[in-house]
């Protein structure tokens, strides 16, 4: 069965790096890669939507730049050494708000995974992720996303870290993408619990038991770090083990309300060399 992968790009180096990561990740799969560029005439999307009409000079200039940029990417891909007949690249150029455009393509093309860079052209040093990456991770809830930092290596993940507090029950369908990715890459899953108490509650123990059932078909182990800030604990664990990816379930915005706005997470973002897989709580 052919996979359908969405690769948003703003023509930055980080976006190109994410495209190459996606090609390596799915190198053995039949894939349609949809390369999406969303254009506006000005930095203000609201102003652009109000003032830009199809046929106007502003609109046509932005559209041409978008189409030319996508054509350049297709040329670059054609010259790559690892070009494979299994992969087909389909450019999409559209005028819209970036998150809305991504939502639309996910629905229209039945996309199974979004892979994008952490930051775009602006590449602010003080931010962990660009606003677009954060918005996609949080608001595009019908499709998982892998966000690739510019330092990420182009190889299949062999160890995926899955941090959890065991506080809410898991649904197997929420974890399907993680399990499938682990099987495809022959990777191990390391379940990481950052503990503030000496032992798990009955609810936590039951949720841990559920995970054991779901991960039965893949290699996995449980690990605990105590009395550490969550971002620091994750960073230390990943660094010490040389892990290749971190996977989260975004449960009711808890992850984004605590992790991405946490000042200590800047260290993860600026020093991170591993992609992050964000899945979603399907009960939202």
C-alpha positions as CSV (number, residue, x, y, z in Angstrom):
1,X,0.0,0.0,0.0
2,X,1.3,3.4,-1.0
3,X,2.0,5.8,1.9
4,X,1.1,9.5,1.7
5,X,3.5,11.8,3.5
6,X,3.2,15.6,3.7
7,X,6.3,17.7,3.6
8,X,5.6,21.4,4.3
9,X,8.4,23.7,3.2
10,X,9.2,27.4,3.3
11,X,12.4,26.7,1.3
12,X,14.7,27.1,4.4
13,X,17.6,24.8,5.0
14,X,15.8,23.2,7.9
15,X,12.8,22.3,5.7
16,X,15.2,20.8,3.1
17,X,16.8,18.8,5.9
18,X,13.4,17.5,7.0
19,X,12.6,16.4,3.4
20,X,15.8,14.4,3.3
21,X,15.1,12.9,6.7
22,X,11.6,11.8,5.4
23,X,13.1,10.2,2.3
24,X,15.5,8.2,4.4
25,X,12.8,7.2,6.9
26,X,10.6,5.8,4.2
27,X,13.4,4.7,1.8
28,X,12.0,1.1,1.5
29,X,8.3,2.2,1.1
30,X,6.2,3.1,-1.8
31,X,5.4,6.8,-1.1
32,X,3.7,9.8,-2.5
33,X,5.4,12.8,-0.9
34,X,3.3,15.9,-1.1
35,X,5.7,18.9,-0.9
36,X,3.6,21.9,0.3
37,X,4.5,25.6,0.1
38,X,2.0,28.1,1.5
39,X,2.5,31.6,0.3
40,X,1.4,35.1,1.4
41,X,2.4,38.5,0.1
42,X,3.3,40.0,3.4
43,X,4.5,38.8,6.8
44,X,1.0,39.4,8.1
45,X,-1.3,36.6,7.0
46,X,-4.5,38.6,7.9
47,X,-3.4,41.6,5.9
48,X,-2.5,39.3,3.0
49,X,-5.9,37.5,3.0
50,X,-7.7,40.8,3.0
51,X,-5.6,42.7,0.4
52,X,-4.4,40.0,-2.0
53,X,-6.7,39.1,-4.8
54,X,-5.9,36.5,-7.5
55,X,-4.7,38.5,-10.5
56,X,-3.2,41.3,-8.4
57,X,0.6,41.9,-8.7
58,X,1.2,41.0,-5.1
59,X,-0.6,37.7,-5.4
60,X,0.9,36.7,-8.7
61,X,4.4,37.5,-7.6
62,X,4.0,35.5,-4.4
63,X,2.5,32.6,-6.4
64,X,5.3,32.6,-8.9
65,X,8.0,32.6,-6.2
66,X,6.2,29.6,-4.6
67,X,5.9,27.6,-7.8
68,X,9.6,28.4,-8.7
69,X,10.7,27.3,-5.3
70,X,8.9,24.0,-5.5
71,X,10.3,23.4,-9.0
72,X,13.8,24.0,-7.6
73,X,13.2,21.4,-4.9
74,X,12.0,18.9,-7.5
75,X,15.2,19.5,-9.5
76,X,17.3,19.0,-6.4
77,X,15.5,15.8,-5.6
78,X,16.0,14.5,-9.1
79,X,19.8,14.9,-8.8
80,X,20.0,13.1,-5.5
81,X,22.0,9.8,-5.5
82,X,19.4,7.9,-3.5
83,X,16.5,8.7,-5.9
84,X,14.2,5.7,-5.9
85,X,11.4,4.7,-8.3
86,X,9.3,3.9,-5.1
87,X,9.1,7.6,-4.3
88,X,6.9,10.1,-6.2
89,X,7.0,13.8,-5.4
90,X,4.0,16.0,-5.9
91,X,4.3,19.8,-5.4
92,X,1.4,21.8,-3.9
93,X,1.5,25.6,-4.0
94,X,-1.4,27.4,-2.2
95,X,-2.4,30.7,-0.8
96,X,-3.7,30.4,2.8
97,X,-2.8,30.3,6.5
98,X,-0.2,27.6,6.9
99,X,-2.0,25.5,9.5
100,X,-5.3,25.7,7.6
101,X,-3.5,24.7,4.3
102,X,-1.9,21.7,6.1
103,X,-5.2,20.7,7.6
104,X,-6.8,20.9,4.1
105,X,-4.1,18.7,2.4
106,X,-4.3,16.2,5.2
107,X,-8.0,15.8,4.7
108,X,-8.0,15.9,0.8
109,X,-5.0,13.5,0.3
110,X,-5.6,11.3,3.3
111,X,-2.1,12.0,4.7
112,X,-0.8,9.6,7.3
113,X,2.2,11.6,8.5
114,X,3.5,15.2,8.4
115,X,7.3,15.7,8.5
116,X,8.7,19.2,8.8
117,X,11.6,21.2,10.2
118,X,11.6,22.7,13.7
119,X,12.2,26.3,12.4
120,X,11.8,28.1,9.1
121,X,13.7,31.0,7.6
122,X,13.6,33.2,10.7
123,X,15.3,30.6,12.8
124,X,15.1,32.6,16.0
125,X,17.8,31.3,18.4
126,X,15.8,32.0,21.6
127,X,12.8,29.8,20.5
128,X,12.7,26.1,20.8
129,X,10.4,25.6,17.8
130,X,9.1,28.0,15.2
131,X,5.5,29.2,15.7
132,X,4.5,27.2,12.6
133,X,5.9,24.0,14.0
134,X,4.2,24.5,17.4
135,X,0.9,25.3,15.7
136,X,1.0,22.2,13.5
137,X,2.0,20.0,16.4
138,X,-0.9,21.3,18.5
139,X,-3.7,22.1,16.1
140,X,-3.5,19.5,13.3
141,X,-5.0,16.9,15.4
142,X,-6.1,14.4,12.8
143,X,-2.5,13.5,11.7
144,X,0.7,12.8,13.6
145,X,3.8,15.0,12.9
146,X,7.5,14.4,13.1
147,X,9.4,17.6,13.7
148,X,13.1,17.4,12.6
149,X,15.7,19.7,14.1
150,X,18.5,20.8,11.8
151,X,21.1,18.7,13.8
152,X,19.1,15.4,13.3
153,X,21.0,12.7,11.6
154,X,19.6,11.0,8.5
155,X,19.3,7.5,9.7
156,X,16.5,5.2,10.8
157,X,15.7,5.5,14.5
158,X,16.9,2.5,16.5
159,X,15.8,3.8,19.9
160,X,12.6,5.8,20.5
161,X,12.0,7.4,23.9
162,X,8.4,7.6,25.0
163,X,8.0,9.8,28.1
164,X,4.8,9.3,30.1
165,X,3.4,9.9,33.6
166,X,1.1,6.9,33.4
167,X,-1.6,9.2,34.6
168,X,-4.2,8.7,31.9
169,X,-5.2,5.4,30.2
170,X,-3.8,4.8,26.7
171,X,-5.8,3.8,23.7
172,X,-4.0,1.4,21.3
173,X,-5.0,3.4,18.2
174,X,-3.3,6.5,19.7
175,X,0.0,4.5,19.8
176,X,-0.4,2.8,16.4
177,X,2.0,5.2,14.6
178,X,4.7,4.7,17.2
179,X,4.4,0.9,17.2
180,X,4.4,0.8,13.4
181,X,7.4,3.1,13.2
182,X,9.3,1.0,15.7
183,X,8.5,-2.2,13.8
184,X,9.4,-0.7,10.4
185,X,12.8,0.6,11.7
186,X,13.4,-2.4,14.0
187,X,13.7,0.1,16.8
188,X,13.3,-0.3,20.6
189,X,10.9,1.8,22.6
190,X,12.2,3.2,25.9
191,X,9.3,4.2,28.2
192,X,10.5,7.0,30.5
193,X,8.7,7.9,33.7
194,X,9.8,11.1,35.4
195,X,8.8,10.4,39.0
196,X,8.1,12.8,41.9
197,X,6.9,10.0,44.2
198,X,8.5,6.8,45.4
199,X,5.8,4.4,43.9
200,X,3.1,4.4,41.2
201,X,-0.6,4.6,42.2
202,X,-3.0,1.8,41.3
203,X,-4.2,3.9,38.3
204,X,-0.6,4.4,37.1
205,X,0.1,0.7,37.5
206,X,-2.9,-0.2,35.5
207,X,-1.9,2.2,32.7
208,X,1.6,0.8,32.7
209,X,0.1,-2.7,32.3
210,X,-1.9,-1.4,29.3
211,X,1.4,-0.2,27.7
212,X,2.9,-3.7,28.2
213,X,0.0,-5.2,26.2
214,X,0.3,-2.6,23.4
215,X,4.1,-2.9,23.0
216,X,4.1,-6.7,23.1
217,X,5.2,-6.9,19.4
218,X,8.2,-4.6,19.7
219,X,11.3,-4.5,22.0
220,X,10.6,-2.2,24.9
221,X,11.9,-1.4,28.4
222,X,10.8,0.8,31.3
223,X,13.0,3.5,32.9
224,X,12.5,5.9,35.8
225,X,14.2,9.2,36.6
226,X,13.3,10.8,39.9
227,X,13.0,14.4,41.2
228,X,14.0,16.1,37.9
229,X,12.3,18.7,35.8
230,X,10.6,16.9,32.9
231,X,12.5,18.7,30.0
232,X,15.9,18.2,31.8
233,X,15.1,14.5,32.5
234,X,14.2,13.8,28.9
235,X,17.2,15.7,27.6
236,X,19.6,13.8,30.0
237,X,18.1,10.5,29.1
238,X,18.3,11.0,25.4
239,X,21.8,12.4,25.5
240,X,23.2,9.7,27.8
241,X,21.8,6.8,25.7
242,X,22.2,8.3,22.2
243,X,18.5,7.8,21.5
244,X,17.2,8.7,18.0
245,X,13.7,10.0,18.5
246,X,11.3,11.2,21.2
247,X,7.6,10.4,20.9
248,X,4.7,12.1,22.8
249,X,1.0,11.9,22.9
250,X,-0.5,15.4,23.0
251,X,-3.1,14.9,25.7
252,X,-5.5,17.9,25.9
253,X,-2.8,20.4,25.4
254,X,-1.0,19.3,28.6
255,X,2.3,18.7,26.7
256,X,2.2,22.0,24.9
257,X,1.0,23.9,28.0
258,X,3.9,22.7,30.1
259,X,6.7,21.5,27.9
260,X,7.0,23.9,25.0
261,X,6.4,27.0,27.2
262,X,8.7,25.8,29.9
263,X,11.9,27.9,30.1
264,X,14.1,24.8,30.6
265,X,12.9,23.3,27.4
266,X,15.0,25.8,25.5
267,X,17.9,23.6,26.2
268,X,16.2,20.7,24.5
269,X,15.3,22.8,21.5
270,X,18.7,24.4,21.0
271,X,20.8,21.3,21.7
272,X,18.4,18.6,20.3
273,X,19.7,16.3,17.6
274,X,16.7,14.0,17.6
275,X,13.3,14.3,15.8
276,X,10.1,14.5,17.9
277,X,7.0,12.4,17.0
278,X,3.8,14.0,18.2
279,X,0.7,11.9,18.3
280,X,-2.7,12.9,19.6
281,X,-5.2,12.1,22.2
282,X,-8.1,10.8,20.0
283,X,-10.7,11.6,22.7
284,X,-10.3,15.4,22.2
